[in-house]
Amino acid sequence: MAAPDNRAEPSEFAAGLARRSPSQASASPWGPPPPFIPPSAEAVAALMEVYGTVDASLGPVAAACRACGRCCRFRPGGIVLFASALEMAALVADAGPPDADRLLPGGPVAGNWTCPYQEGDRCAARKVRPLGCRTYFCDANAEERGRAVHAEALHRIRAVAREYAYPWWYGPAKVYFDAITAVT
């Protein structure tokens, strides 16, 4: 069986944070992430520029977020955070490697885990949090705007990765975290 082509457009996963059922985890269309490589300062600056545009675009609906931290506590069949390798590497480079004890066994959909950067109900890595964290809203009225902004920004992040020759991968953050903590 050939390895999945992660160069393809990630249309199915364009939501960033998406509700998935455990049965959807078996296909594993994202494949293994590349090894952790700290991104260049220029790549991080370009990524932060994308994030700044996203944050500004979501200003009118940002108040819908109650900062309750519920979206950062991943439960079976619940929310799955999708992110690119560039985003995850920028997060790890800035906030440090995740605490492996917070990455409980289990797949990205079937497993129970909490974002290793969550402290109480707050994000300890807010500045560099991935696109999915920025565009997901529990509030249904804000959700549509978040999805629209996410789709465009994901294309821009892919372009940044291409421009700075960063390996493209897009999949569940837990898959990335599990891979980098397995080698450290």
FIVOZA-634349 format. One record per atom (N, C-alpha, C): residue in three letters; z, y, x; atom name; residue number from 1. Coordinates in Angstrom, 2 decimals. Atoms other than C-alpha are relative to their C-alpha. Example, Ala and Ser with C-alpha at 12.3 -4.5 7.8 and 13.67 -1.06 7.14 Angstrom:
ALA, 0.00, -1.19, 0.89, N, 1
ALA, 7.80, -4.50, 12.30, CA, 1
ALA, 0.00, 1.20, 0.90, C, 1
SER, -0.06, -1.19, -0.82, N, 2
SER, 7.14, -1.06, 13.67, CA, 2
SER, 0.73, 1.09, -0.77, C, 2
END
This chain:
MET, 0.00, -1.19, 0.84, N, 1
MET, 0.00, 0.00, 0.00, CA, 1
MET, 0.00, 1.24, 0.89, C, 1
ALA, 0.12, -1.23, -0.79, N, 2
ALA, -0.98, 3.40, 1.40, CA, 2
ALA, 1.19, 0.91, -0.29, C, 2
ALA, -1.08, -0.97, 0.17, N, 3
ALA, 1.65, 6.07, 1.93, CA, 3
ALA, -0.45, 1.10, -0.95, C, 3
PRO, 0.36, -1.08, 0.91, N, 4
PRO, 1.76, 8.81, -0.71, CA, 4
PRO, -0.56, 1.19, 0.77, C, 4
ASP, 0.60, -1.17, -0.61, N, 5
ASP, -0.33, 11.88, 0.08, CA, 5
ASP, 0.79, 1.23, -0.43, C, 5
ASN, -0.81, -1.15, 0.33, N, 6
ASN, 2.15, 14.75, 0.18, CA, 6
ASN, -0.74, 1.31, 0.23, C, 6
ARG, 0.79, -1.22, -0.11, N, 7
ARG, -0.66, 17.18, 0.89, CA, 7
ARG, -0.55, 0.42, -1.35, C, 7
ALA, 0.51, -0.31, 1.33, N, 8
ALA, -1.66, 17.02, -2.78, CA, 8
ALA, 0.88, 1.07, -0.65, C, 8
GLU, -0.77, -1.00, 0.72, N, 9
GLU, -0.57, 19.82, -5.06, CA, 9
GLU, 1.08, -0.70, -0.80, C, 9
PRO, -1.11, 0.65, 0.67, N, 10
PRO, 2.85, 18.98, -6.49, CA, 10
PRO, 0.13, 0.40, -1.47, C, 10
SER, 0.01, -0.50, 1.37, N, 11
SER, 1.91, 19.73, -10.10, CA, 11
SER, 1.10, -0.60, -0.87, C, 11
GLU, -1.03, 0.60, 0.85, N, 12
GLU, 4.31, 17.22, -11.68, CA, 12
GLU, 1.37, 0.55, 0.30, C, 12
PHE, -1.34, -0.42, -0.40, N, 13
PHE, 7.24, 18.64, -9.75, CA, 13
PHE, 0.11, 1.52, 0.11, C, 13
ALA, 0.03, -1.44, -0.14, N, 14
ALA, 6.44, 22.33, -10.14, CA, 14
ALA, 1.20, 0.70, -0.63, C, 14
ALA, -1.14, -0.64, 0.64, N, 15
ALA, 9.65, 22.94, -12.08, CA, 15
ALA, 1.12, 0.35, 0.98, C, 15
GLY, -1.03, -0.31, -0.99, N, 16
GLY, 11.83, 22.99, -8.95, CA, 16
GLY, 1.29, -0.74, -0.25, C, 16
LEU, -1.13, 0.78, 0.47, N, 17
LEU, 14.88, 21.74, -10.76, CA, 17
LEU, -0.50, -0.59, -1.31, C, 17
ALA, 0.57, 0.61, 1.18, N, 18
ALA, 13.78, 19.25, -13.34, CA, 18
ALA, 0.90, -1.10, -0.53, C, 18
ARG, -0.72, 1.10, 0.60, N, 19
ARG, 15.39, 16.88, -15.76, CA, 19
ARG, -0.89, -1.23, 0.11, C, 19
ARG, 0.75, 1.23, -0.19, N, 20
ARG, 14.30, 13.34, -14.91, CA, 20
ARG, 0.84, -1.16, -0.48, C, 20
SER, -0.73, 1.20, 0.41, N, 21
SER, 15.23, 9.94, -16.26, CA, 21
SER, 0.02, -0.98, 1.16, C, 21
PRO, -0.06, 0.96, -1.10, N, 22
PRO, 16.31, 7.10, -13.94, CA, 22
PRO, -1.27, -0.83, 0.15, C, 22
SER, 1.22, 0.81, -0.10, N, 23
SER, 13.11, 5.18, -14.77, CA, 23
SER, -1.10, 0.74, 0.76, C, 23
GLN, 1.01, -0.76, -0.71, N, 24
GLN, 11.04, 7.99, -13.24, CA, 24
GLN, 0.20, -0.01, 1.51, C, 24
ALA, -0.30, -0.01, -1.43, N, 25
ALA, 12.67, 7.52, -9.84, CA, 25
ALA, -0.70, -1.12, 0.75, C, 25
SER, 0.52, 1.17, -0.69, N, 26
SER, 11.05, 4.18, -9.11, CA, 26
SER, -1.34, 0.23, 0.69, C, 26
ALA, 1.33, -0.22, -0.56, N, 27
ALA, 7.59, 5.57, -8.32, CA, 27
ALA, 0.07, 0.65, 1.39, C, 27
SER, -0.18, -0.70, -1.27, N, 28
SER, 8.84, 7.72, -5.39, CA, 28
SER, -1.30, 0.62, 0.52, C, 28
PRO, 1.27, -0.58, -0.43, N, 29
PRO, 5.63, 9.77, -5.21, CA, 29
PRO, 0.13, 0.99, 1.14, C, 29
TRP, -0.17, -1.02, -1.03, N, 30
TRP, 7.13, 12.17, -2.68, CA, 30
TRP, -0.02, -0.56, 1.42, C, 30
GLY, 0.01, 0.59, -1.34, N, 31
GLY, 7.36, 9.75, 0.26, CA, 31
GLY, 1.14, 0.50, 0.85, C, 31
PRO, -1.10, -0.44, -0.86, N, 32
PRO, 9.70, 10.21, 3.21, CA, 32
PRO, -0.24, 1.41, 0.53, C, 32
PRO, 0.16, -1.35, -0.55, N, 33
PRO, 10.38, 13.74, 4.42, CA, 33
PRO, -0.21, -0.06, 1.51, C, 33
PRO, 0.14, -0.06, -1.47, N, 34
PRO, 9.47, 14.80, 7.95, CA, 34
PRO, 1.38, 0.16, 0.62, C, 34
PRO, -1.29, -0.23, -0.67, N, 35
PRO, 12.28, 14.90, 10.52, CA, 35
PRO, 0.35, 1.49, -0.05, C, 35
PHE, -0.45, -1.39, -0.02, N, 36
PHE, 14.37, 18.07, 10.55, CA, 36
PHE, -0.53, 0.70, 1.24, C, 36
ILE, 0.50, -0.86, -1.07, N, 37
ILE, 12.65, 20.71, 12.65, CA, 37
ILE, 0.39, 1.43, -0.40, C, 37
PRO, -0.34, -1.38, 0.37, N, 38
PRO, 14.21, 24.18, 12.66, CA, 38
PRO, -1.26, 0.85, -0.09, C, 38
PRO, 1.20, -0.86, 0.11, N, 39
PRO, 11.55, 26.58, 11.36, CA, 39
PRO, 0.11, 1.21, 0.90, C, 39
SER, 0.03, -1.21, -0.84, N, 40
SER, 10.48, 29.51, 13.49, CA, 40
SER, 0.57, 1.18, -0.78, C, 40
ALA, -0.52, -1.21, 0.63, N, 41
ALA, 12.02, 32.90, 12.82, CA, 41
ALA, -1.06, 0.65, -0.88, C, 41
GLU, 1.09, -0.60, 0.76, N, 42
GLU, 8.61, 34.08, 11.62, CA, 42
GLU, -0.22, -0.76, -1.32, C, 42
ALA, 0.16, 0.79, 1.22, N, 43
ALA, 8.31, 31.20, 9.12, CA, 43
ALA, 1.14, 0.28, -0.97, C, 43
VAL, -1.16, -0.30, 0.86, N, 44
VAL, 11.82, 31.90, 7.80, CA, 44
VAL, -0.15, 1.39, -0.61, C, 44
ALA, 0.20, -1.36, 0.52, N, 45
ALA, 11.01, 35.61, 7.46, CA, 45
ALA, -1.04, -0.01, -1.12, C, 45
ALA, 1.03, 0.09, 1.04, N, 46
ALA, 7.86, 34.76, 5.47, CA, 46
ALA, 0.56, -0.69, -1.25, C, 46
LEU, -0.63, 0.69, 1.13, N, 47
LEU, 9.85, 32.34, 3.30, CA, 47
LEU, 0.96, 0.94, -0.74, C, 47
MET, -0.93, -0.95, 0.61, N, 48
MET, 12.52, 35.00, 2.69, CA, 48
MET, -0.75, 1.08, -0.77, C, 48
GLU, 0.83, -0.96, 0.73, N, 49
GLU, 9.76, 37.39, 1.65, CA, 49
GLU, -0.41, -0.57, -1.36, C, 49
VAL, 0.33, 0.67, 1.27, N, 50
VAL, 8.63, 34.88, -1.00, CA, 50
VAL, 1.23, 0.01, -0.90, C, 50
TYR, -1.23, 0.02, 0.78, N, 51
TYR, 12.24, 34.49, -2.12, CA, 51
TYR, 0.34, 1.38, -0.56, C, 51
GLY, -0.27, -1.35, 0.47, N, 52
GLY, 12.64, 38.27, -2.37, CA, 52
GLY, -0.87, 0.37, -1.19, C, 52
THR, 0.92, -0.25, 1.12, N, 53
THR, 9.58, 38.50, -4.61, CA, 53
THR, 0.45, -0.77, -1.24, C, 53
VAL, -0.48, 0.82, 1.12, N, 54
VAL, 10.93, 35.66, -6.77, CA, 54
VAL, 1.23, 0.65, -0.63, C, 54
ASP, -1.22, -0.61, 0.52, N, 55
ASP, 14.35, 37.29, -7.10, CA, 55
ASP, -0.31, 1.28, -0.77, C, 55
ALA, 0.37, -1.23, 0.70, N, 56
ALA, 12.76, 40.62, -8.05, CA, 56
ALA, -0.71, -0.30, -1.32, C, 56
SER, 0.73, 0.37, 1.22, N, 57
SER, 10.47, 38.94, -10.59, CA, 57
SER, 0.93, -0.53, -1.08, C, 57
LEU, -0.93, 0.59, 0.97, N, 58
LEU, 13.42, 37.21, -12.22, CA, 58
LEU, 1.13, 0.94, -0.38, C, 58
GLY, -1.05, -0.96, 0.30, N, 59
GLY, 15.61, 40.31, -12.34, CA, 59
GLY, 0.33, 0.12, -1.48, C, 59
PRO, -0.30, -0.16, 1.42, N, 60
PRO, 15.23, 40.75, -16.11, CA, 60
PRO, 0.66, -1.21, -0.66, C, 60
VAL, -0.60, 1.18, 0.62, N, 61
VAL, 16.28, 37.16, -16.87, CA, 61
VAL, 1.17, -0.56, 0.81, C, 61
ALA, -1.06, 0.51, -0.87, N, 62
ALA, 18.77, 36.67, -14.02, CA, 62
ALA, 1.37, 0.03, -0.67, C, 62
ALA, -1.29, -0.09, 0.69, N, 63
ALA, 21.63, 37.71, -16.30, CA, 63
ALA, 0.27, -1.24, -0.87, C, 63
ALA, -0.19, 1.22, 0.79, N, 64
ALA, 21.05, 34.46, -18.22, CA, 64
ALA, 0.83, -1.03, 0.77, C, 64
CYS, -0.79, 0.93, -0.82, N, 65
CYS, 22.70, 32.62, -15.31, CA, 65
CYS, 1.47, 0.42, -0.08, C, 65
ARG, -1.44, -0.26, 0.11, N, 66
ARG, 26.44, 32.37, -15.93, CA, 66
ARG, 0.74, -0.36, 1.29, C, 66
ALA, -0.60, 0.39, -1.28, N, 67
ALA, 27.06, 31.18, -12.32, CA, 67
ALA, 1.11, -1.01, -0.21, C, 67
CYS, -1.01, 1.01, 0.30, N, 68
CYS, 28.92, 28.18, -13.71, CA, 68
CYS, -0.05, -1.17, 0.97, C, 68
GLY, 0.12, 1.08, -0.97, N, 69
GLY, 27.66, 25.81, -10.98, CA, 69
GLY, -0.41, -1.34, -0.59, C, 69
ARG, 0.35, 1.26, 0.66, N, 70
ARG, 26.69, 23.15, -13.52, CA, 70
ARG, -1.31, -0.58, 0.53, C, 70
CYS, 1.30, 0.49, -0.49, N, 71
CYS, 23.13, 22.93, -12.16, CA, 71
CYS, 0.09, -0.56, 1.41, C, 71
CYS, -0.19, 0.49, -1.37, N, 72
CYS, 24.52, 22.12, -8.69, CA, 72
CYS, 0.72, -1.34, 0.06, C, 72
ARG, -0.67, 1.30, 0.08, N, 73
ARG, 26.34, 18.99, -9.86, CA, 73
ARG, -0.99, -0.96, -0.63, C, 73
PHE, 1.07, 0.88, 0.42, N, 74
PHE, 23.66, 16.35, -10.07, CA, 74
PHE, 0.57, -1.32, -0.49, C, 74
ARG, -0.50, 1.22, 0.61, N, 75
ARG, 24.38, 13.41, -12.36, CA, 75
ARG, -1.17, -0.91, -0.35, C, 75
PRO, 1.10, 0.92, 0.36, N, 76
PRO, 22.37, 10.29, -13.24, CA, 76
PRO, -0.76, 0.48, -1.23, C, 76
GLY, 0.85, -0.41, 1.10, N, 77
GLY, 19.44, 11.21, -15.44, CA, 77
GLY, 0.07, 1.48, -0.30, C, 77
GLY, -0.16, -1.43, 0.24, N, 78
GLY, 20.35, 14.85, -15.15, CA, 78
GLY, -1.00, 0.83, 0.75, C, 78
ILE, 0.85, -0.94, -0.70, N, 79
ILE, 18.97, 17.61, -12.99, CA, 79
ILE, -0.29, -0.50, 1.41, C, 79
VAL, 0.41, 0.36, -1.35, N, 80
VAL, 17.04, 16.92, -9.79, CA, 80
VAL, -0.59, 1.25, 0.64, C, 80
LEU, 0.52, -1.15, -0.74, N, 81
LEU, 16.43, 19.69, -7.25, CA, 81
LEU, -1.16, -0.47, 0.86, C, 81
PHE, 1.16, 0.26, -0.83, N, 82
PHE, 12.93, 19.56, -5.75, CA, 82
PHE, -0.18, 1.20, 0.93, C, 82
ALA, 0.21, -1.07, -0.98, N, 83
ALA, 12.17, 21.55, -2.60, CA, 83
ALA, -0.95, -0.49, 1.08, C, 83
SER, 0.88, 0.36, -1.11, N, 84
SER, 9.77, 21.63, 0.31, CA, 84
SER, 0.82, -0.22, 1.26, C, 84
ALA, -0.67, 0.22, -1.28, N, 85
ALA, 10.67, 20.53, 3.82, CA, 85
ALA, 0.31, 1.33, 0.68, C, 85
LEU, -0.24, -1.31, -0.60, N, 86
LEU, 10.32, 24.14, 4.98, CA, 86
LEU, 1.24, 0.64, -0.61, C, 86
GLU, -1.17, -0.57, 0.67, N, 87
GLU, 12.85, 25.32, 2.39, CA, 87
GLU, 1.28, -0.70, 0.43, C, 87
MET, -1.19, 0.78, -0.35, N, 88
MET, 15.27, 22.51, 3.20, CA, 88
MET, 0.38, 0.25, 1.46, C, 88
ALA, -0.30, -0.24, -1.41, N, 89
ALA, 14.96, 23.08, 6.95, CA, 89
ALA, 0.58, 1.40, 0.20, C, 89
ALA, -0.55, -1.36, -0.09, N, 90
ALA, 15.58, 26.83, 6.52, CA, 90
ALA, 1.44, 0.01, -0.50, C, 90
LEU, -1.36, 0.10, 0.55, N, 91
LEU, 18.64, 26.01, 4.40, CA, 91
LEU, 0.95, -0.63, 1.02, C, 91
VAL, -0.84, 0.71, -0.96, N, 92
VAL, 20.03, 23.54, 6.95, CA, 92
VAL, 0.18, 0.83, 1.27, C, 92
ALA, -0.09, -0.81, -1.21, N, 93
ALA, 19.23, 25.83, 9.90, CA, 93
ALA, 0.98, 1.16, -0.19, C, 93
ASP, -0.85, -1.15, 0.26, N, 94
ASP, 21.10, 28.72, 8.26, CA, 94
ASP, 1.43, -0.41, -0.38, C, 94
ALA, -1.31, 0.36, 0.55, N, 95
ALA, 23.97, 26.97, 6.45, CA, 95
ALA, 0.66, -1.19, 0.69, C, 95
GLY, -0.54, 1.17, -0.69, N, 96
GLY, 24.44, 23.97, 8.72, CA, 96
GLY, -0.37, -1.28, -0.71, C, 96
PRO, 0.35, 1.28, 0.61, N, 97
PRO, 23.86, 20.29, 8.09, CA, 97
PRO, 0.94, -0.31, -1.15, C, 97
PRO, -0.85, 0.32, 1.14, N, 98
PRO, 25.17, 18.91, 4.81, CA, 98
PRO, 1.10, -0.98, 0.39, C, 98
ASP, -1.09, 0.94, -0.18, N, 99
ASP, 28.46, 17.07, 4.68, CA, 99
ASP, -0.41, -1.32, -0.65, C, 99
ALA, 0.48, 1.29, 0.50, N, 100
ALA, 27.39, 13.42, 4.35, CA, 100
ALA, 0.94, -0.59, -1.06, C, 100
ASP, -0.94, 0.51, 1.00, N, 101
ASP, 30.55, 12.67, 2.34, CA, 101
ASP, -0.29, 0.51, -1.40, C, 101
ARG, 0.34, -0.55, 1.32, N, 102
ARG, 29.22, 14.85, -0.47, CA, 102
ARG, -1.30, -0.59, -0.53, C, 102
LEU, 1.25, 0.63, 0.41, N, 103
LEU, 25.96, 12.90, -0.58, CA, 103
LEU, 0.29, -1.47, -0.33, C, 103
LEU, -0.38, 1.34, 0.40, N, 104
LEU, 27.15, 9.85, -2.47, CA, 104
LEU, -1.20, -0.92, -0.06, C, 104
PRO, 1.12, 0.94, 0.07, N, 105
PRO, 25.03, 6.68, -2.42, CA, 105
PRO, -0.70, 0.07, -1.35, C, 105
GLY, 0.79, 0.00, 1.22, N, 106
GLY, 22.28, 6.43, -4.97, CA, 106
GLY, -1.25, 0.82, 0.21, C, 106
GLY, 1.26, -0.70, -0.10, N, 107
GLY, 18.81, 7.70, -5.50, CA, 107
GLY, 0.08, 1.43, -0.47, C, 107
PRO, -0.01, -1.41, 0.38, N, 108
PRO, 17.80, 11.28, -6.22, CA, 108
PRO, 0.13, 0.21, -1.50, C, 108
VAL, -0.13, -0.11, 1.44, N, 109
VAL, 17.83, 10.56, -9.96, CA, 109
VAL, 1.18, -0.81, -0.50, C, 109
ALA, -1.04, 0.89, 0.49, N, 110
ALA, 20.22, 7.65, -10.43, CA, 110
ALA, 1.37, 0.27, 0.62, C, 110
GLY, -1.27, -0.21, -0.70, N, 111
GLY, 22.90, 8.85, -8.01, CA, 111
GLY, 0.77, 1.20, -0.50, C, 111
ASN, -0.91, -1.10, 0.28, N, 112
ASN, 25.88, 11.11, -8.55, CA, 112
ASN, 0.20, 0.77, 1.29, C, 112
TRP, -0.30, -0.80, -1.18, N, 113
TRP, 26.13, 13.95, -6.06, CA, 113
TRP, 0.10, 1.46, -0.39, C, 113
THR, -0.16, -1.44, 0.19, N, 114
THR, 27.02, 17.60, -5.77, CA, 114
THR, -0.66, 0.66, 1.20, C, 114
CYS, 0.61, -0.72, -1.11, N, 115
CYS, 25.13, 20.09, -3.68, CA, 115
CYS, 1.04, 0.22, 1.08, C, 115
PRO, -0.99, -0.16, -1.07, N, 116
PRO, 26.85, 20.10, -0.29, CA, 116
PRO, 0.32, 1.45, 0.33, C, 116
TYR, -0.25, -1.42, -0.27, N, 117
TYR, 26.68, 23.89, -0.24, CA, 117
TYR, 0.73, 0.67, -1.17, C, 117
GLN, -0.73, -0.56, 1.14, N, 118
GLN, 28.53, 24.35, -3.52, CA, 118
GLN, 1.49, 0.01, 0.32, C, 118
GLU, -1.45, -0.15, -0.17, N, 119
GLU, 32.08, 25.66, -3.21, CA, 119
GLU, 0.56, 0.48, -1.31, C, 119
GLY, -0.45, -0.32, 1.36, N, 120
GLY, 33.75, 25.56, -6.60, CA, 120
GLY, -1.24, 0.14, -0.87, C, 120
ASP, 1.18, -0.27, 0.82, N, 121
ASP, 31.21, 27.10, -8.94, CA, 121
ASP, -0.99, 0.93, 0.70, C, 121
ARG, 0.83, -0.96, -0.74, N, 122
ARG, 29.59, 29.24, -6.24, CA, 122
ARG, -0.82, -0.68, 1.09, C, 122
CYS, 0.88, 0.50, -1.05, N, 123
CYS, 26.76, 28.69, -3.77, CA, 123
CYS, 0.39, 0.66, 1.32, C, 123
ALA, -0.36, -0.51, -1.31, N, 124
ALA, 27.87, 29.04, -0.16, CA, 124
ALA, -1.23, 0.30, 0.86, C, 124
ALA, 1.25, -0.23, -0.74, N, 125
ALA, 24.22, 29.22, 0.94, CA, 125
ALA, -0.97, 0.81, -0.86, C, 125
ARG, 0.80, -0.74, 0.99, N, 126
ARG, 22.99, 31.65, -1.70, CA, 126
ARG, -1.22, 0.70, 0.60, C, 126
LYS, 1.10, -0.77, -0.62, N, 127
LYS, 20.82, 33.71, 0.67, CA, 127
LYS, -1.23, -0.88, 0.25, C, 127
VAL, 1.11, 0.88, -0.37, N, 128
VAL, 18.69, 30.70, 1.68, CA, 128
VAL, -0.19, -1.15, -0.98, C, 128
ARG, 0.15, 1.09, 0.97, N, 129
ARG, 18.95, 28.54, -1.44, CA, 129
ARG, -1.47, -0.19, -0.35, C, 129
PRO, 1.42, 0.28, 0.27, N, 130
PRO, 15.65, 26.82, -2.31, CA, 130
PRO, -0.53, 0.66, -1.28, C, 130
LEU, 0.70, -0.59, 1.14, N, 131
LEU, 13.14, 28.08, -4.83, CA, 131
LEU, 0.49, -0.56, -1.33, C, 131
GLY, -0.46, 0.62, 1.25, N, 132
GLY, 14.26, 25.59, -7.49, CA, 132
GLY, 1.34, 0.53, -0.45, C, 132
CYS, -1.31, -0.56, 0.34, N, 133
CYS, 17.79, 26.97, -7.34, CA, 133
CYS, -0.15, 1.42, -0.55, C, 133
ARG, 0.23, -1.37, 0.42, N, 134
ARG, 16.41, 30.46, -7.86, CA, 134
ARG, -0.67, 0.11, -1.37, C, 134
THR, 0.84, -0.11, 1.21, N, 135
THR, 14.14, 29.66, -10.79, CA, 135
THR, 0.46, -0.87, -1.16, C, 135
TYR, -0.49, 0.86, 1.08, N, 136
TYR, 16.14, 27.14, -12.83, CA, 136
TYR, 1.07, 0.75, -0.79, C, 136
PHE, -0.99, -0.62, 0.89, N, 137
PHE, 18.09, 28.43, -15.81, CA, 137
PHE, 0.40, -0.99, -1.07, C, 137
CYS, -0.49, 0.84, 1.10, N, 138
CYS, 20.27, 26.49, -18.23, CA, 138
CYS, -0.40, 0.61, -1.34, C, 138
ASP, 0.37, -0.74, 1.20, N, 139
ASP, 19.37, 29.14, -20.82, CA, 139
ASP, -1.48, -0.21, -0.30, C, 139
ALA, 1.39, 0.32, 0.37, N, 140
ALA, 16.22, 28.09, -22.67, CA, 140
ALA, -0.89, 1.24, -0.03, C, 140
ASN, 0.81, -1.21, 0.05, N, 141
ASN, 15.05, 31.70, -23.10, CA, 141
ASN, -0.45, 0.44, 1.39, C, 141
ALA, 0.35, -0.37, -1.36, N, 142
ALA, 15.04, 32.26, -19.33, CA, 142
ALA, -0.80, -1.10, 0.70, C, 142
GLU, 0.63, 1.14, -0.66, N, 143
GLU, 13.72, 28.80, -18.46, CA, 143
GLU, -1.52, 0.15, 0.14, C, 143
GLU, 1.45, -0.14, -0.04, N, 144
GLU, 10.08, 29.56, -19.30, CA, 144
GLU, -0.43, 0.99, 1.08, C, 144
ARG, 0.32, -0.99, -1.03, N, 145
ARG, 10.02, 32.66, -17.09, CA, 145
ARG, 0.25, -0.58, 1.39, C, 145
GLY, -0.30, 0.63, -1.27, N, 146
GLY, 11.65, 30.71, -14.27, CA, 146
GLY, -1.08, -0.97, 0.43, C, 146
ARG, 1.07, 0.96, -0.32, N, 147
ARG, 9.00, 27.99, -14.46, CA, 147
ARG, -1.29, 0.71, 0.41, C, 147
ALA, 1.22, -0.74, -0.33, N, 148
ALA, 6.16, 30.51, -14.40, CA, 148
ALA, 0.09, 0.61, 1.39, C, 148
VAL, -0.19, -0.59, -1.32, N, 149
VAL, 7.58, 32.29, -11.37, CA, 149
VAL, 0.00, -1.09, 1.07, C, 149
HIS, -0.09, 1.10, -0.95, N, 150
HIS, 8.28, 28.97, -9.66, CA, 150
HIS, -1.38, -0.51, 0.40, C, 150
ALA, 1.33, 0.56, -0.29, N, 151
ALA, 4.71, 27.69, -9.94, CA, 151
ALA, -0.77, 0.86, 0.99, C, 151
GLU, 0.71, -0.91, -0.91, N, 152
GLU, 3.23, 30.77, -8.24, CA, 152
GLU, 0.66, 0.02, 1.38, C, 152
ALA, -0.72, -0.08, -1.27, N, 153
ALA, 5.94, 30.94, -5.57, CA, 153
ALA, -0.17, -1.29, 0.82, C, 153
LEU, 0.18, 1.25, -0.73, N, 154
LEU, 5.52, 27.26, -4.68, CA, 154
LEU, -1.33, 0.00, 0.75, C, 154
HIS, 1.30, -0.13, -0.69, N, 155
HIS, 1.86, 27.93, -3.86, CA, 155
HIS, 0.14, 0.91, 1.23, C, 155
ARG, -0.20, -0.91, -1.13, N, 156
ARG, 2.97, 30.81, -1.63, CA, 156
ARG, 0.80, -0.67, 1.11, C, 156
ILE, -0.79, 0.72, -1.01, N, 157
ILE, 5.55, 28.60, 0.13, CA, 157
ILE, -0.88, -1.01, 0.73, C, 157
ARG, 0.94, 0.94, -0.62, N, 158
ARG, 2.85, 26.00, 0.75, CA, 158
ARG, -0.88, 0.74, 1.01, C, 158
ALA, 0.83, -0.80, -0.90, N, 159
ALA, 0.71, 28.74, 2.31, CA, 159
ALA, 0.79, 0.41, 1.25, C, 159
VAL, -0.84, -0.34, -1.14, N, 160
VAL, 3.62, 29.82, 4.53, CA, 160
VAL, 0.13, -1.21, 0.93, C, 160
ALA, -0.12, 1.22, -0.81, N, 161
ALA, 4.13, 26.23, 5.69, CA, 161
ALA, -1.30, -0.25, 0.76, C, 161
ARG, 1.31, 0.20, -0.65, N, 162
ARG, 0.40, 25.95, 6.44, CA, 162
ARG, -0.20, 1.01, 1.13, C, 162
GLU, 0.20, -1.06, -1.00, N, 163
GLU, 0.30, 29.29, 8.28, CA, 163
GLU, 0.82, -0.24, 1.27, C, 163
TYR, -0.88, 0.21, -1.15, N, 164
TYR, 3.21, 28.33, 10.53, CA, 164
TYR, 0.03, -1.46, 0.45, C, 164
ALA, 0.18, 1.40, -0.41, N, 165
ALA, 2.08, 24.70, 10.94, CA, 165
ALA, 1.27, -0.83, -0.21, C, 165
TYR, -1.20, 0.77, 0.32, N, 166
TYR, 5.21, 23.35, 9.28, CA, 166
TYR, -0.43, -1.18, -0.88, C, 166
PRO, 0.45, 1.17, 0.78, N, 167
PRO, 4.82, 19.79, 7.90, CA, 167
PRO, 0.28, 0.19, -1.49, C, 167
TRP, -0.19, -0.14, 1.44, N, 168
TRP, 4.29, 19.83, 4.15, CA, 168
TRP, 0.61, -1.27, -0.57, C, 168
TRP, -0.64, 1.05, 0.78, N, 169
TRP, 6.58, 17.70, 2.05, CA, 169
TRP, 0.67, 0.69, -1.15, C, 169
TYR, -0.64, -0.56, 1.18, N, 170
TYR, 7.84, 18.35, -1.46, CA, 170
TYR, 0.59, -1.16, -0.78, C, 170
GLY, -0.68, 1.08, 0.70, N, 171
GLY, 10.40, 16.12, -3.13, CA, 171
GLY, 1.44, 0.36, -0.28, C, 171
PRO, -1.41, -0.26, 0.32, N, 172
PRO, 14.04, 15.76, -4.18, CA, 172
PRO, 0.81, 0.38, 1.24, C, 172
ALA, -0.85, -0.45, -1.11, N, 173
ALA, 16.52, 17.61, -1.97, CA, 173
ALA, 0.88, -1.14, 0.50, C, 173
LYS, -0.86, 1.13, -0.41, N, 174
LYS, 18.71, 14.49, -1.95, CA, 174
LYS, -0.73, -0.92, 0.96, C, 174
VAL, 0.79, 0.84, -0.90, N, 175
VAL, 15.92, 12.51, -0.29, CA, 175
VAL, -0.02, 0.63, 1.39, C, 175
TYR, 0.00, -0.72, -1.28, N, 176
TYR, 15.70, 15.16, 2.43, CA, 176
TYR, 1.37, -0.08, 0.66, C, 176
PHE, -1.36, 0.05, -0.54, N, 177
PHE, 19.48, 15.34, 2.88, CA, 177
PHE, 0.34, -1.40, 0.51, C, 177
ASP, -0.29, 1.37, -0.42, N, 178
ASP, 19.79, 11.54, 3.02, CA, 178
ASP, -0.71, -0.33, 1.31, C, 178
ALA, 0.79, 0.30, -1.22, N, 179
ALA, 17.05, 11.36, 5.67, CA, 179
ALA, 0.60, 0.69, 1.22, C, 179
ILE, -0.52, -0.68, -1.19, N, 180
ILE, 18.56, 13.98, 7.96, CA, 180
ILE, 1.42, -0.42, 0.34, C, 180
THR, -1.36, 0.44, -0.32, N, 181
THR, 22.13, 12.73, 7.63, CA, 181
THR, -0.01, -1.42, 0.55, C, 181
ALA, 0.09, 1.36, -0.53, N, 182
ALA, 20.99, 9.18, 8.43, CA, 182
ALA, -0.24, -0.03, 1.50, C, 182
VAL, 0.33, -0.03, -1.43, N, 183
VAL, 19.83, 10.26, 11.90, CA, 183
VAL, 1.01, 0.82, 0.82, C, 183
THR, -0.98, -0.79, -0.76, N, 184
THR, 22.75, 12.54, 12.81, CA, 184
THR, 1.28, -0.76, 0.22, C, 184
END
